[in-house]
Structure formats: structure tokens, C-alpha cells
Amino acid sequence: MTPRFNHISFLTDYGTRDEFVGVVKCVVADIAPHVQVIDITHDIPAFDVRAGALALARAVAYVPKGVVLAVVDPGVGSARRSIAVSVAGGEGVFIGPDNGLLATGVALAGGAEFAVELTNTKYHLPSPGTTFAGRDIFGPVAAHICNGVDLRDLGNEIDTASILPGIVPITREENGHLVGEVTWVDGFGNCQLNIGPEDIAHFGSPVRIAIGNADSPNHIVRSVAVVQNFSEIGTGLGLVVDSYGMLAICADRGSAATELDLGPTNMVTISQDPNAGVGVSTSVRLGSKPN
């Protein structure tokens, strides 16, 4: 059999404290020793399918030709399906649980072209239990696909329209305001929103951001500039166009998440600042000297 793929891009909520990631890699290496496994991340919050789906969506444009193996699987061992989905004319295959984790990444890769449920146990490992599908089903199947096994041999074909959709947060307009939410907080405390710069271009800069509901005691309102990098923020906070082209609430060399007590799914409302376009405002640091 002629090897088909050389790369598996691997995303989970397993973490790295336990042996789970290493064991899956061992299984892959035993079945398909030519394959390089690339770790996208294993620090998705436990059981958080939404966070896993969004991380996969952010990464999918950069993964190499081959298999995308994604496992965030709170329903492991239950009736939820294990699936493999072919995309991009067969240039890629997504493997994982059918729980919404794969759908957005698949869509961004051009959409599902063919899919199977992984019912053929010939390509699984014998399992002492049902709670480690990454080791017993997904990892072995990914390796066999890289070796050239056809998807049709892995199980029964399923309707691609039946794949469970992902949860993609959308914005809404309310009384001239744009209401969105935090989709991701990175390790630096930058809070990515589901809002792009073009969505608020008509507001100008600075804009007014409001965190939470207006009737909440934790309601916060700030005036922030829309900038292109962290150093342009100066003191305080800014809305930075991040590396994925989305807006993120950031602090220069600080954590906006800590300052605002923000996390994923928190609501953020953006509106025009009454001072936008009025006068000139420049961020400065203490000790700076005018030219």
C-alpha cells in the first residue's frame, strides 16, 4: 500500500500532564512510522467543544496537507458518532467525534465532500474500555489513512449534511450598537472578539466598549482606540486588529482579560464614542519628552 499522507495535525483537550497525548502518538508511530505528528494544541479547556472548534478554525488555514485529528469528546463512549471527513478534493481528512468540533474547520477547508462513520473495527485497537477513543479509534484510523487506507474501508458512508454543526457566535445590532462576545483569551490575556474591523469602521476611532449588561453591578464602559499593534495602545486598553484579522481587546504588555475580568462568551457591546473625530488624542507614557 502506498502512503498517502505524511502529516497529522493534532488538537485535543488532553493537556500534557498525563500520558494521553504521548500514547496516541505512540499508536500512530507504530502503525505509520513515516508520519510527522504536529501538535496544534492540547490545552483546550476540558470538555469545551466550542473552544476546540474555534481553535481548529483559527489553525486550519495553516495545517499541511494530510489528516487533522481533533479530539474534544465529553460524550466519548456514548452514541455520538466517530467520523472521518474528506475535504479539498481529498487533500485533507478531518477525524474526530461528531459533536460540532469538526464542522467549522471543515467548512473553512472548503466543506465536507465525503464522510464515513468509523464502524470498521479492523482499523481500531482492541480496547479494555470505551473512554479513550483517541487511542483506540481516532489515532489508529488517522495512521491507517496516512498509510493509504481508503475512507470507504473505514465504515459506512454518512450524509455530509448530517454532520453536527459547530457553535459559531454571531454578532447582532441593537439600537445602533454592535453586540458581540469574547471568543478566545490567549496566554497573554488578549481577548479576541467575534467582530472584525470592517464591522465597526463606521464608528470611527476611538469607540466605546461596554462589558456585560447595563443593569449588572460589574458593567464596565471604556473608550478605546482601534489600532494595528500593541505599542500603539500606549497606556490603558485598545482594540487591536489581531493576527487572524479580528478585533481583540488588548493591553500593551499587560492582560486585558485580568483588568476587565473577561473570558470566553462574555458579552461586549461596541458603539460610537461621542468624542470620535473630535480633537486629537495621543497616548503617552510617563517620562516621555515632547519633540
C-alpha positions, -999 to 999 in steps of 0.1 A, spaced: 0 0 0 14 34 -10 15 60 18 -10 88 12 -1 115 38 29 124 58 14 147 84 -12 145 112 -22 178 128 -33 170 163 -56 190 187 -71 179 220 -82 189 255 -59 161 269 -33 185 284 3 174 287 4 163 324 -9 128 317 3 103 292 -27 106 268 -11 127 240 21 106 241 2 73 239 -18 85 209 15 95 192 29 61 200 0 44 184 4 65 152 42 58 151 36 21 154 11 20 125 26 47 103 62 54 113 67 78 84 42 103 97 50 135 115 25 145 142 22 182 146 7 195 179 -17 223 173 -26 224 210 -36 201 238 -47 229 262 -83 233 251 -103 236 283 -116 202 293 -148 192 276 -151 226 258 -162 216 223 -168 253 214 -133 263 223 -118 234 204 -139 242 173 -128 278 174 -91 269 179 -94 244 150 -110 271 128 -81 296 136 -55 270 127 -70 252 97 -56 276 71 -21 268 82 -21 230 86 -3 210 60 -18 185 36 -29 154 55 -50 144 84 -65 168 110 -70 148 142 -92 166 167 -105 152 200 -125 172 225 -150 145 234 -171 148 265 -195 122 250 -168 95 245 -182 60 246 -218 72 241 -240 71 210 -222 101 194 -206 91 161 -169 88 153 -163 102 118 -138 109 91 -145 137 66 -127 143 33 -121 179 21 -103 198 -6 -105 171 -33 -90 145 -9 -61 168 1 -72 166 37 -92 144 61 -107 155 94 -111 128 121 -129 132 154 -162 130 173 -193 142 156 -202 167 183 -197 200 165 -159 200 170 -150 195 133 -178 214 114 -164 249 113 -129 237 104 -143 215 77 -163 245 63 -132 267 62 -113 240 44 -139 241 16 -167 219 30 -173 182 35 -170 162 3 -174 127 16 -178 113 51 -179 80 69 -187 68 104 -158 48 118 -175 15 123 -149 -9 109 -131 -22 140 -104 -38 118 -87 -4 119 -92 2 156 -71 -11 186 -86 -37 209 -100 -17 238 -103 -25 275 -129 2 279 -147 28 258 -134 61 272 -101 66 252 -113 69 216 -82 90 208 -60 59 214 -84 32 203 -102 47 173 -92 81 161 -54 77 163 -52 43 146 -77 54 119 -56 85 113 -25 64 109 -42 39 86 -54 68 63 -19 81 61 -8 46 50 -33 48 22 -64 31 35 -95 44 16 -122 61 37 -147 37 23 -130 9 40 -132 25 74 -170 24 78 -204 33 65 -208 64 43 -229 91 60 -247 122 46 -223 151 50 -254 173 58 -259 152 89 -226 162 105 -234 181 137 -228 219 131 -204 239 152 -215 267 175 -203 299 158 -211 330 178 -226 358 157 -230 395 163 -262 415 164 -272 451 162 -292 468 189 -301 505 187 -271 514 167 -247 493 189 -229 462 178 -232 433 203 -206 406 202 -187 384 225 -152 372 235 -144 340 216 -109 334 229 -84 347 255 -48 338 246 -20 332 270 -11 370 271 -46 380 282 -57 394 248 -94 390 243 -104 381 207 -139 392 197 -162 378 170 -160 413 154 -139 424 125 -125 459 120 -148 464 90 -178 457 112 -172 489 133 -154 511 107 -184 534 105 -180 542 142 -146 558 137 -119 557 165 -120 558 194 -151 536 201 -169 529 233 -169 494 246 -193 481 273 -187 448 291 -217 429 303 -253 440 308 -261 476 316 -280 466 347 -252 445 361 -231 458 390 -200 446 370 -209 467 340 -178 484 326 -176 511 299 -143 523 283 -133 545 254 -106 527 234 -88 534 201 -87 509 172 -51 503 165 -28 480 144 -4 468 171 2 467 209 26 496 211 0 519 196 -22 514 226 1 533 250 -15 532 284 -48 516 291 -66 494 266 -71 493 228 -88 473 201 -61 456 181 -66 440 147 -50 407 157 -31 381 137 -63 365 125 -79 397 113 -103 400 142 -106 427 168 -91 419 202 -93 439 235 -56 442 245 -32 460 268 4 468 258 25 444 279 -4 436 301 -35 414 304 -68 429 292 -86 398 305 -73 403 340 -80 441 340 -116 436 328 -122 401 343 -131 389 308 -134 353 295 -149 335 265 -186 340 260 -186 373 279 -207 399 261 -191 431 246 -210 459 231 -193 484 208 -208 518 198 -197 551 185 -178 572 211 -192 608 213 -156 620 212 -147 601 180 -131 625 155 -132 654 180 -98 669 186 -66 649 186 -58 623 213 -23 609 218 -13 581 241 18 589 261 39 573 287 52 589 319 87 603 314 83 609 277 95 642 263 79 662 235 99 667 204 
